[in-house]
Amino acid sequence: MRKARRPPISGAFWLASVLHFYSGQPLHNLSGVDNLVGIAMFFVAVAAYRVASDTSDIKGAVQHIADLATQTKREADELGSQFALLKRQAVASETLATNSQGQLTAAQSQTKAISKQTDAIRRSAIAEIRSASAQEKSAIVAIQARLPVIRLTRAWMEGLGNAPDKDGIVHFTMNVSFANFGGSAIYNPHGTVYPFIEPALPQFADFNGPHFEIGINNLSVMPGLRFGGAKSGVPLVMKKTIADQIESGGLPVFVYGIIDYTDSMNAAHRFCFAYRMT
């Protein structure tokens, strides 16, 4: 009794289909050799398929890598351009900084030079001021040396010891002498002399009290010459008791007054004086 055939398994059916595709004959008509050839061709086909599939993937990957490399090169070129621009900017900034430093150094040097020049000008100005001041003082001294200068040289009384008259009054004379100690002549000296008999001079001069005039009209007094009152003196009177106090030194006598005159340039001058006689 014959056993029924088992249906081919799906894997065997698929293998038979492949062999049939390559050989063009049904699987049951193939010989053993053909079967081996078909199986070999099948594995070759599978390997070729896998190789083709892997090659396609590799080509795609290579292309993708090439694209990435191209893009990376473009980005690298752009970065290179940016770096080159930054480098040029850095060089320009360094050049500008160098120029600025040079300008700053030049400005500092110029400032120092100006400061030194200012100090020199200031020292020169101070020296000129001092020189001008010295010249001014010298000129003043020279002018003063040429100006007339009046001084009271002497004041005296005569006749205080005379006997009084019947009214008890003593008659005496007072005289004063002046001299020109300047470097030029004085002209028309004239003035008023005020005798003052008190223990001390008043705080303010009394120009309404007893006095006598002295003067030389239309006359010049050259340097070194003297002038004054009348040769015989100015006659004065006082009580015997006061004259005795003066004679004993118990009562001082002062004279004060004013002398007006002109110089060779017709400029007016005034000489004021006060003098203790005893």
PASEBA-1860 file (N, C-alpha, C; in nm, 3 decimals):
! residues 278
1> MRKARRPP> 0.086/-0.117/0.000/0.000/0.000/0.000/0.090/0.123/0.000 ~ 0.070/0.210/-0.092/0.156/0.331/-0.105/0.115/0.436/-0.004 ~ 0.223/0.501/0.051/0.198/0.612/0.145/0.175/0.739/0.069 ~ 0.086/0.817/0.120/0.057/0.946/0.056/0.174/1.040/0.077 ~ 0.206/1.127/-0.029/0.314/1.226/-0.018/0.277/1.341/0.071 ~ 0.376/1.380/0.141/0.355/1.502/0.222/0.366/1.626/0.135 ~ 0.286/1.719/0.165/0.299/1.844/0.087/0.433/1.911/0.119 ~ 0.490/1.971/0.019/0.620/2.036/0.044/0.608/2.148/0.145
9> ISGAFWLA> 0.709/2.156/0.221/0.708/2.267/0.319/0.726/2.397/0.246 ~ 0.689/2.503/0.314/0.693/2.635/0.247/0.836/2.670/0.205 ~ 0.935/2.633/0.287/1.075/2.666/0.252/1.118/2.591/0.131 ~ 1.075/2.461/0.121/1.110/2.384/0.003/1.041/2.436/-0.119 ~ 0.917/2.483/-0.100/0.843/2.538/-0.213/0.908/2.665/-0.261 ~ 0.953/2.747/-0.170/1.018/2.873/-0.210/1.147/2.843/-0.282 ~ 1.225/2.740/-0.233/1.349/2.703/-0.299/1.323/2.648/-0.436 ~ 1.217/2.569/-0.449/1.182/2.515/-0.581/1.141/2.624/-0.676
17> SVLHFYSG> 1.074/2.723/-0.626/1.033/2.835/-0.711/1.153/2.911/-0.761 ~ 1.250/2.930/-0.676/1.371/3.003/-0.718/1.446/2.924/-0.822 ~ 1.459/2.795/-0.798/1.529/2.712/-0.895/1.454/2.710/-1.026 ~ 1.323/2.707/-1.018/1.245/2.708/-1.141/1.264/2.839/-1.214 ~ 1.278/2.951/-1.138/1.297/3.081/-1.201/1.428/3.085/-1.276 ~ 1.531/3.029/-1.221/1.660/3.033/-1.287/1.676/2.926/-1.395 ~ 1.610/2.808/-1.375/1.630/2.700/-1.474/1.521/2.694/-1.579 ~ 1.409/2.749/-1.546/1.297/2.743/-1.641/1.229/2.606/-1.642
25> QPLHNLSG> 1.265/2.511/-1.551/1.206/2.378/-1.547/1.150/2.355/-1.408 ~ 1.045/2.265/-1.399/0.990/2.234/-1.269/1.094/2.160/-1.187 ~ 1.073/2.168/-1.056/1.171/2.112/-0.965/1.182/1.961/-0.980 ~ 1.068/1.890/-1.011/1.073/1.744/-1.018/1.137/1.694/-1.145 ~ 1.157/1.781/-1.241/1.224/1.741/-1.365/1.374/1.761/-1.357 ~ 1.424/1.832/-1.251/1.567/1.861/-1.244/1.641/1.741/-1.191 ~ 1.761/1.723/-1.248/1.846/1.615/-1.200/1.918/1.658/-1.075 ~ 1.999/1.567/-1.018/2.075/1.603/-0.898/2.175/1.713/-0.922
33> VDNLVGIA> 2.242/1.699/-1.038/2.340/1.805/-1.071/2.271/1.938/-1.088 ~ 2.156/1.928/-1.159/2.084/2.055/-1.180/2.041/2.113/-1.048 ~ 2.001/2.023/-0.962/1.959/2.075/-0.831/2.074/2.145/-0.761 ~ 2.191/2.087/-0.765/2.307/2.151/-0.702/2.340/2.284/-0.767 ~ 2.333/2.282/-0.902/2.361/2.408/-0.974/2.260/2.514/-0.936 ~ 2.135/2.470/-0.927/2.031/2.569/-0.893/2.049/2.622/-0.755 ~ 2.085/2.532/-0.663/2.104/2.580/-0.527/2.221/2.678/-0.522 ~ 2.327/2.643/-0.595/2.442/2.734/-0.598/2.403/2.867/-0.658
41> MFFVAVAA> 2.328/2.861/-0.765/2.286/2.987/-0.829/2.200/3.068/-0.732 ~ 2.120/2.995/-0.653/2.035/3.066/-0.558/2.121/3.143/-0.457 ~ 2.220/3.077/-0.401/2.304/3.144/-0.304/2.381/3.259/-0.366 ~ 2.424/3.235/-0.494/2.493/3.345/-0.565/2.402/3.464/-0.582 ~ 2.273/3.433/-0.618/2.177/3.540/-0.639/2.155/3.616/-0.509 ~ 2.141/3.536/-0.400/2.120/3.603/-0.269/2.240/3.689/-0.234 ~ 2.359/3.634/-0.255/2.480/3.712/-0.224/2.491/3.835/-0.310 ~ 2.456/3.817/-0.440/2.461/3.933/-0.531/2.363/4.038/-0.489
49> YRVASDTS> 2.246/3.992/-0.444/2.143/4.087/-0.401/2.191/4.164/-0.280 ~ 2.249/4.085/-0.187/2.299/4.151/-0.067/2.412/4.248/-0.100 ~ 2.502/4.203/-0.189/2.612/4.292/-0.228/2.560/4.418/-0.293 ~ 2.460/4.397/-0.386/2.403/4.515/-0.454/2.339/4.607/-0.354 ~ 2.265/4.543/-0.259/2.198/4.627/-0.159/2.302/4.701/-0.074 ~ 2.408/4.629/-0.030/2.511/4.694/0.050/2.583/4.802/-0.029 ~ 2.611/4.774/-0.159/2.680/4.873/-0.244/2.599/4.999/-0.259 ~ 2.465/4.978/-0.277/2.377/5.096/-0.290/2.380/5.179/-0.163
57> DIKGAVQH> 2.376/5.106/-0.049/2.381/5.180/0.078/2.515/5.251/0.094 ~ 2.622/5.178/0.053/2.755/5.240/0.065/2.765/5.363/-0.023 ~ 2.711/5.347/-0.150/2.717/5.462/-0.241/2.640/5.581/-0.181 ~ 2.522/5.547/-0.126/2.444/5.657/-0.065/2.519/5.720/0.052 ~ 2.580/5.630/0.133/2.655/5.683/0.248/2.774/5.767/0.202 ~ 2.843/5.714/0.096/2.957/5.789/0.043/2.912/5.922/-0.011 ~ 2.799/5.920/-0.084/2.748/6.046/-0.139/2.711/6.144/-0.027 ~ 2.649/6.084/0.077/2.611/6.169/0.191/2.736/6.228/0.258
65> IADLATQT> 2.838/6.140/0.270/2.963/6.189/0.329/3.026/6.296/0.241 ~ 3.019/6.271/0.108/3.075/6.371/0.016/3.001/6.504/0.029 ~ 2.865/6.492/0.039/2.786/6.616/0.056/2.824/6.685/0.186 ~ 2.836/6.603/0.291/2.876/6.663/0.420/3.014/6.727/0.411 ~ 3.105/6.657/0.338/3.240/6.713/0.323/3.236/6.844/0.246 ~ 3.151/6.847/0.141/3.139/6.971/0.062/3.085/7.084/0.149 ~ 2.978/7.050/0.223/2.918/7.151/0.311/3.018/7.196/0.418 ~ 3.090/7.096/0.472/3.191/7.130/0.575/3.300/7.219/0.516
73> KREADELG> 3.340/7.190/0.389/3.441/7.274/0.325/3.390/7.416/0.306 ~ 3.261/7.426/0.263/3.205/7.562/0.245/3.203/7.636/0.379 ~ 3.158/7.564/0.483/3.156/7.628/0.615/3.298/7.663/0.660 ~ 3.393/7.572/0.633/3.532/7.601/0.669/3.585/7.721/0.592 ~ 3.547/7.728/0.460/3.589/7.845/0.381/3.530/7.972/0.438 ~ 3.398/7.964/0.476/3.335/8.083/0.533/3.402/8.122/0.665 ~ 3.431/8.019/0.748/3.501/8.047/0.873/3.639/8.105/0.847 ~ 3.706/8.051/0.744/3.837/8.105/0.707/3.828/8.251/0.667
81> SQFALLKR> 3.721/8.283/0.588/3.701/8.422/0.547/3.675/8.511/0.668 ~ 3.590/8.457/0.762/3.562/8.536/0.881/3.688/8.554/0.965 ~ 3.767/8.446/0.977/3.892/8.458/1.052/3.987/8.557/0.986 ~ 3.992/8.553/0.852/4.078/8.648/0.780/4.032/8.791/0.805 ~ 3.896/8.812/0.802/3.843/8.946/0.829/3.875/8.989/0.971 ~ 3.857/8.896/1.067/3.890/8.929/1.205/4.038/8.959/1.222 ~ 4.121/8.884/1.148/4.265/8.909/1.156/4.298/9.048/1.102 ~ 4.234/9.083/0.987/4.258/9.217/0.931/4.211/9.325/1.029
89> QAVASETL> 4.093/9.302/1.091/4.043/9.398/1.190/4.138/9.408/1.308 ~ 4.191/9.290/1.351/4.285/9.292/1.463/4.411/9.370/1.427 ~ 4.460/9.348/1.304/4.579/9.421/1.259/4.551/9.571/1.252 ~ 4.430/9.604/1.199/4.393/9.746/1.191/4.381/9.806/1.330 ~ 4.320/9.729/1.424/4.308/9.779/1.562/4.445/9.797/1.626 ~ 4.535/9.701/1.599/4.670/9.712/1.654/4.742/9.833/1.596 ~ 4.725/9.852/1.465/4.786/9.969/1.401/4.731/10.099/1.460 ~ 4.595/10.101/1.477/4.533/10.220/1.535/4.581/10.242/1.677
97> ATNSQGQL> 4.591/10.132/1.754/4.641/10.145/1.891/4.784/10.197/1.892 ~ 4.866/10.144/1.798/5.005/10.190/1.791/5.011/10.339/1.757 ~ 4.927/10.379/1.659/4.923/10.521/1.621/4.874/10.607/1.737 ~ 4.770/10.555/1.806/4.717/10.630/1.920/4.822/10.643/2.030 ~ 4.894/10.533/2.055/4.999/10.539/2.155/5.107/10.637/2.114 ~ 5.139/10.636/1.983/5.238/10.732/1.934/5.190/10.875/1.950 ~ 5.061/10.898/1.918/5.005/11.032/1.934/5.003/11.071/2.081 ~ 4.967/10.975/2.168/4.965/11.005/2.311/5.105/11.039/2.360
105> TAAQSQTK> 5.203/10.959/2.315/5.341/10.988/2.355/5.386/11.124/2.305 ~ 5.348/11.154/2.179/5.384/11.286/2.123/5.316/11.397/2.202 ~ 5.186/11.375/2.237/5.114/11.477/2.313/5.175/11.496/2.451 ~ 5.215/11.384/2.515/5.280/11.395/2.645/5.413/11.469/2.634 ~ 5.489/11.438/2.530/5.617/11.508/2.510/5.593/11.656/2.486 ~ 5.490/11.686/2.403/5.458/11.826/2.376/5.413/11.898/2.503 ~ 5.333/11.828/2.585/5.289/11.888/2.711/5.407/11.917/2.802 ~ 5.500/11.822/2.811/5.619/11.845/2.892/5.700/11.963/2.839
113> AISKQTDA> 5.711/11.969/2.705/5.786/12.081/2.646/5.718/12.213/2.676 ~ 5.584/12.216/2.665/5.510/12.339/2.695/5.526/12.376/2.842 ~ 5.521/12.274/2.929/5.539/12.300/3.072/5.677/12.359/3.100 ~ 5.780/12.301/3.037/5.915/12.354/3.056/5.925/12.497/3.003 ~ 5.862/12.518/2.884/5.866/12.653/2.828/5.793/12.751/2.917 ~ 5.678/12.708/2.974/5.602/12.794/3.064/5.684/12.828/3.187 ~ 5.751/12.727/3.243/5.836/12.752/3.359/5.949/12.850/3.325 ~ 6.006/12.831/3.206/6.113/12.921/3.165/6.060/13.063/3.150
121> IRRSAIAE> 5.941/13.076/3.089/5.881/13.210/3.072/5.851/13.271/3.209 ~ 5.797/13.186/3.301/5.765/13.237/3.434/5.892/13.284/3.506 ~ 5.999/13.201/3.498/6.124/13.242/3.562/6.179/13.369/3.498 ~ 6.167/13.377/3.365/6.215/13.497/3.297/6.133/13.619/3.339 ~ 5.999/13.599/3.349/5.913/13.711/3.391/5.946/13.756/3.532 ~ 5.970/13.657/3.622/6.006/13.692/3.760/6.138/13.769/3.762 ~ 6.233/13.720/3.681/6.362/13.789/3.675/6.345/13.931/3.621 ~ 6.260/13.947/3.519/6.237/14.081/3.464/6.168/14.171/3.565
129> IRSASAQE> 6.071/14.112/3.640/6.003/14.191/3.742/6.102/14.237/3.849 ~ 6.187/14.143/3.891/6.287/14.181/3.992/6.382/14.285/3.938 ~ 6.421/14.268/3.812/6.510/14.366/3.751/6.442/14.502/3.741 ~ 6.314/14.498/3.699/6.239/14.625/3.689/6.224/14.690/3.826 ~ 6.198/14.606/3.929/6.185/14.661/4.064/6.316/14.723/4.111 ~ 6.427/14.651/4.080/6.557/14.707/4.118/6.585/14.837/4.043 ~ 6.550/14.839/3.915/6.570/14.962/3.838/6.482/15.074/3.890 ~ 6.358/15.037/3.931/6.269/15.139/3.986/6.326/15.197/4.114
137> KSAIVAIQ> 6.375/15.107/4.203/6.434/15.155/4.327/6.556/15.242/4.299 ~ 6.636/15.197/4.203/6.754/15.276/4.167/6.714/15.413/4.112 ~ 6.607/15.412/4.030/6.560/15.538/3.974/6.506/15.629/4.084 ~ 6.434/15.568/4.180/6.380/15.648/4.291/6.493/15.709/4.371 ~ 6.594/15.625/4.397/6.710/15.677/4.471/6.778/15.790/4.394 ~ 6.791/15.768/4.262/6.854/15.873/4.180/6.771/16.000/4.180 ~ 6.637/15.981/4.167/6.550/16.100/4.166/6.554/16.170/4.300 ~ 6.547/16.088/4.408/6.551/16.148/4.540/6.684/16.219/4.565
145> ARLPVIRL> 6.789/16.160/4.508/6.919/16.225/4.525/6.924/16.359/4.454 ~ 6.843/16.373/4.352/6.842/16.499/4.278/6.735/16.596/4.328 ~ 6.643/16.545/4.413/6.539/16.632/4.464/6.593/16.718/4.578 ~ 6.536/16.834/4.597/6.575/16.916/4.713/6.516/16.857/4.841 ~ 6.590/16.863/4.947/6.547/16.810/5.077/6.577/16.915/5.184 ~ 6.473/16.959/5.255/6.489/17.060/5.360/6.490/16.992/5.496 ~ 6.579/17.036/5.580/6.585/16.989/5.717/6.604/17.109/5.811 ~ 6.541/17.097/5.929/6.563/17.195/6.035/6.696/17.163/6.102
153> TRAWMEGL> 6.789/17.253/6.095/6.922/17.226/6.149/6.942/17.282/6.289 ~ 6.868/17.391/6.320/6.891/17.452/6.453/6.773/17.541/6.488 ~ 6.742/17.543/6.619/6.643/17.637/6.675/6.696/17.683/6.810 ~ 6.696/17.814/6.835/6.757/17.864/6.959/6.690/17.994/7.005 ~ 6.714/18.027/7.130/6.663/18.150/7.190/6.778/18.228/7.253 ~ 6.767/18.355/7.251/6.868/18.442/7.310/6.798/18.548/7.396 ~ 6.856/18.573/7.512/6.803/18.679/7.598/6.707/18.634/7.703 ~ 6.696/18.505/7.726/6.603/18.461/7.831/6.648/18.511/7.971
161> GNAPDKDG> 6.778/18.530/7.984/6.829/18.575/8.116/6.826/18.726/8.133 ~ 6.771/18.796/8.040/6.765/18.941/8.052/6.676/18.980/8.170 ~ 6.706/19.101/8.224/6.624/19.152/8.335/6.487/19.191/8.281 ~ 6.384/19.164/8.356/6.250/19.200/8.310/6.229/19.351/8.316 ~ 6.133/19.399/8.245/6.097/19.538/8.249/6.013/19.565/8.374 ~ 5.960/19.689/8.384/5.885/19.727/8.502/5.758/19.647/8.519 ~ 5.712/19.583/8.409/5.591/19.500/8.417/5.621/19.353/8.439 ~ 5.748/19.321/8.457/5.787/19.182/8.481/5.793/19.098/8.353
169> IVHFTMNV> 5.816/19.165/8.241/5.820/19.095/8.111/5.964/19.091/8.063 ~ 6.003/18.971/8.016/6.138/18.951/7.964/6.131/18.958/7.812 ~ 6.221/19.036/7.753/6.229/19.045/7.607/6.346/18.957/7.559 ~ 6.317/18.870/7.461/6.422/18.779/7.409/6.393/18.756/7.260 ~ 6.481/18.684/7.194/6.465/18.652/7.051/6.471/18.500/7.030 ~ 6.402/18.460/6.925/6.403/18.317/6.884/6.438/18.310/6.738 ~ 6.513/18.210/6.704/6.554/18.197/6.563/6.559/18.048/6.524 ~ 6.543/18.023/6.395/6.549/17.885/6.339/6.636/17.890/6.214
177> SFANFGGS> 6.695/17.773/6.184/6.780/17.764/6.066/6.747/17.634/5.991 ~ 6.736/17.644/5.862/6.709/17.529/5.774/6.822/17.517/5.672 ~ 6.833/17.399/5.610/6.935/17.377/5.508/6.878/17.286/5.399 ~ 6.933/17.305/5.280/6.895/17.220/5.165/6.994/17.105/5.155 ~ 6.950/16.985/5.190/7.035/16.867/5.185/7.009/16.784/5.058 ~ 6.933/16.834/4.963/6.900/16.760/4.843/7.003/16.774/4.734 ~ 6.965/16.726/4.614/7.056/16.729/4.502/7.028/16.840/4.403 ~ 6.928/16.922/4.431/6.898/17.033/4.341/6.849/17.151/4.424
185> AIYNPHGT> 6.837/17.263/4.359/6.803/17.387/4.430/6.655/17.389/4.467 ~ 6.625/17.467/4.574/6.487/17.496/4.610/6.463/17.645/4.583 ~ 6.336/17.674/4.557/6.302/17.810/4.517/6.189/17.862/4.605 ~ 6.208/17.992/4.644/6.108/18.067/4.719/6.060/17.994/4.845 ~ 6.150/17.951/4.932/6.104/17.888/5.056/6.041/17.991/5.150 ~ 5.927/17.958/5.204/5.860/18.045/5.300/5.769/17.960/5.388 ~ 5.748/18.006/5.512/5.665/17.929/5.601/5.637/18.001/5.729 ~ 5.582/17.923/5.825/5.540/17.978/5.954/5.597/17.889/6.064
193> VYPFIEPA> 5.649/17.954/6.168/5.705/17.884/6.282/5.620/17.918/6.403 ~ 5.582/17.813/6.480/5.496/17.828/6.597/5.574/17.786/6.722 ~ 5.608/17.878/6.811/5.667/17.840/6.939/5.558/17.780/7.029 ~ 5.596/17.682/7.111/5.498/17.615/7.197/5.567/17.582/7.328 ~ 5.519/17.647/7.436/5.581/17.629/7.567/5.481/17.555/7.656 ~ 5.497/17.427/7.664/5.412/17.339/7.745/5.493/17.214/7.778 ~ 5.446/17.133/7.872/5.522/17.011/7.904/5.532/16.913/7.787 ~ 5.439/16.916/7.694/5.443/16.825/7.577/5.371/16.891/7.461
201> LPQFADFN> 5.404/16.844/7.341/5.335/16.896/7.223/5.189/16.853/7.224 ~ 5.101/16.934/7.167/4.960/16.895/7.160/4.940/16.782/7.059 ~ 4.829/16.707/7.076/4.800/16.598/6.981/4.777/16.654/6.843 ~ 4.714/16.768/6.835/4.691/16.834/6.707/4.753/16.974/6.713 ~ 4.825/17.009/6.608/4.893/17.138/6.605/4.792/17.253/6.603 ~ 4.825/17.357/6.680/4.742/17.477/6.686/4.806/17.583/6.597 ~ 4.744/17.603/6.480/4.800/17.699/6.385/4.741/17.838/6.403 ~ 4.671/17.860/6.516/4.616/17.992/6.546/4.689/18.061/6.661
209> GPHFEIGI> 4.791/17.990/6.715/4.862/18.047/6.830/4.970/18.145/6.785 ~ 5.054/18.187/6.880/5.162/18.280/6.848/5.256/18.219/6.744 ~ 5.305/18.299/6.654/5.390/18.247/6.546/5.469/18.362/6.485 ~ 5.563/18.328/6.402/5.634/18.426/6.322/5.664/18.367/6.185 ~ 5.676/18.454/6.088/5.695/18.414/5.949/5.843/18.417/5.912 ~ 5.880/18.324/5.828/6.012/18.325/5.768/5.992/18.307/5.618 ~ 6.084/18.363/5.540/6.072/18.345/5.397/6.181/18.415/5.321 ~ 6.206/18.361/5.200/6.303/18.420/5.110/6.234/18.428/4.974
217> NNLSVMPG> 6.187/18.542/4.940/6.117/18.558/4.814/6.217/18.582/4.700 ~ 6.181/18.526/4.585/6.260/18.543/4.463/6.407/18.502/4.486 ~ 6.423/18.394/4.562/6.557/18.350/4.592/6.561/18.198/4.584 ~ 6.672/18.146/4.537/6.693/18.001/4.533/6.799/17.964/4.635 ~ 6.781/17.843/4.689/6.877/17.792/4.785/6.940/17.669/4.724 ~ 7.069/17.677/4.694/7.138/17.568/4.633/7.167/17.457/4.735 ~ 7.197/17.335/4.687/7.226/17.225/4.779/7.341/17.260/4.874 ~ 7.319/17.231/5.004/7.422/17.255/5.104/7.413/17.391/5.171
225> LRFGGAKS> 7.329/17.483/5.122/7.320/17.617/5.181/7.208/17.622/5.285 ~ 7.221/17.720/5.375/7.125/17.737/5.482/7.039/17.861/5.457 ~ 6.924/17.858/5.523/6.836/17.976/5.522/6.753/17.971/5.648 ~ 6.695/18.087/5.687/6.612/18.091/5.807/6.558/18.230/5.832 ~ 6.534/18.257/5.961/6.477/18.385/6.000/6.579/18.499/5.991 ~ 6.540/18.608/6.047/6.627/18.727/6.048/6.754/18.698/6.127 ~ 6.861/18.768/6.089/6.988/18.743/6.155/6.982/18.777/6.303 ~ 6.906/18.878/6.333/6.895/18.919/6.473/6.790/18.841/6.549
233> GVPLVMKK> 6.721/18.751/6.481/6.619/18.671/6.547/6.484/18.742/6.551 ~ 6.385/18.670/6.590/6.249/18.721/6.601/6.225/18.762/6.746 ~ 6.190/18.888/6.770/6.169/18.934/6.908/6.042/18.874/6.968 ~ 6.052/18.823/7.091/5.938/18.766/7.163/5.945/18.815/7.307 ~ 5.833/18.800/7.375/5.826/18.840/7.516/5.756/18.732/7.595 ~ 5.791/18.722/7.724/5.721/18.629/7.814/5.743/18.676/7.957 ~ 5.664/18.628/8.049/5.677/18.665/8.188/5.807/18.610/8.245 ~ 5.855/18.683/8.347/5.982/18.647/8.408/5.972/18.507/8.471
241> TIADQIES> 5.862/18.475/8.533/5.848/18.346/8.599/5.859/18.230/8.499 ~ 5.801/18.249/8.379/5.809/18.143/8.276/5.949/18.133/8.221 ~ 6.013/18.250/8.199/6.150/18.250/8.150/6.243/18.178/8.246 ~ 6.221/18.198/8.380/6.304/18.130/8.478/6.284/17.978/8.471 ~ 6.161/17.932/8.450/6.136/17.787/8.439/6.206/17.729/8.316 ~ 6.204/17.806/8.209/6.271/17.759/8.086/6.421/17.753/8.109 ~ 6.475/17.857/8.172/6.618/17.862/8.198/6.664/17.746/8.287 ~ 6.580/17.708/8.381/6.617/17.600/8.472/6.592/17.462/8.411
249> GGLPVFVY> 6.528/17.454/8.297/6.498/17.327/8.232/6.372/17.260/8.281 ~ 6.294/17.331/8.362/6.171/17.273/8.413/6.056/17.281/8.316 ~ 6.072/17.364/8.214/5.962/17.381/8.118/6.019/17.374/7.976 ~ 5.978/17.275/7.897/6.033/17.263/7.761/5.972/17.366/7.666 ~ 6.051/17.393/7.561/6.005/17.483/7.454/6.014/17.406/7.322 ~ 5.904/17.407/7.248/5.898/17.340/7.117/5.874/17.444/7.009 ~ 5.913/17.409/6.890/5.873/17.484/6.771/5.823/17.384/6.667 ~ 5.721/17.421/6.595/5.671/17.340/6.484/5.624/17.435/6.376
257> GIIDYTDS> 5.607/17.383/6.259/5.562/17.469/6.150/5.568/17.401/6.014 ~ 5.553/17.483/5.911/5.544/17.435/5.773/5.629/17.527/5.686 ~ 5.706/17.467/5.594/5.782/17.540/5.495/5.737/17.494/5.357 ~ 5.693/17.586/5.273/5.654/17.557/5.134/5.762/17.606/5.040 ~ 5.785/17.531/4.931/5.886/17.569/4.833/5.857/17.497/4.702 ~ 5.930/17.531/4.599/5.921/17.466/4.469/6.058/17.415/4.428 ~ 6.058/17.315/4.337/6.186/17.263/4.288/6.216/17.318/4.151 ~ 6.321/17.266/4.089/6.364/17.318/3.960/6.263/17.292/3.849
265> MNAAHRFC> 6.171/17.197/3.869/6.066/17.170/3.771/5.938/17.245/3.804 ~ 5.948/17.340/3.900/5.837/17.422/3.943/5.727/17.339/4.012 ~ 5.766/17.220/4.062/5.671/17.137/4.138/5.670/17.183/4.282 ~ 5.551/17.190/4.342/5.535/17.241/4.478/5.566/17.131/4.579 ~ 5.629/17.169/4.690/5.662/17.077/4.799/5.630/17.145/4.932 ~ 5.614/17.065/5.035/5.587/17.117/5.169/5.666/17.037/5.270 ~ 5.733/17.108/5.358/5.811/17.044/5.463/5.749/17.080/5.598 ~ 5.711/16.977/5.673/5.654/16.995/5.807/5.755/16.953/5.911
273> FAYRMT> 5.762/17.023/6.023/5.864/16.992/6.121/5.810/17.018/6.262 ~ 5.876/16.955/6.358/5.854/16.980/6.502/5.987/16.954/6.571 ~ 6.022/17.043/6.664/6.156/17.038/6.722/6.150/17.086/6.867 ~ 6.219/17.012/6.956/6.229/17.057/7.096/6.356/17.137/7.112 ~ 6.338/17.259/7.159/6.452/17.348/7.172/6.526/17.328/7.306 ~ 6.450/17.301/7.412/6.513/17.286/7.545/6.470/17.155/7.609
END
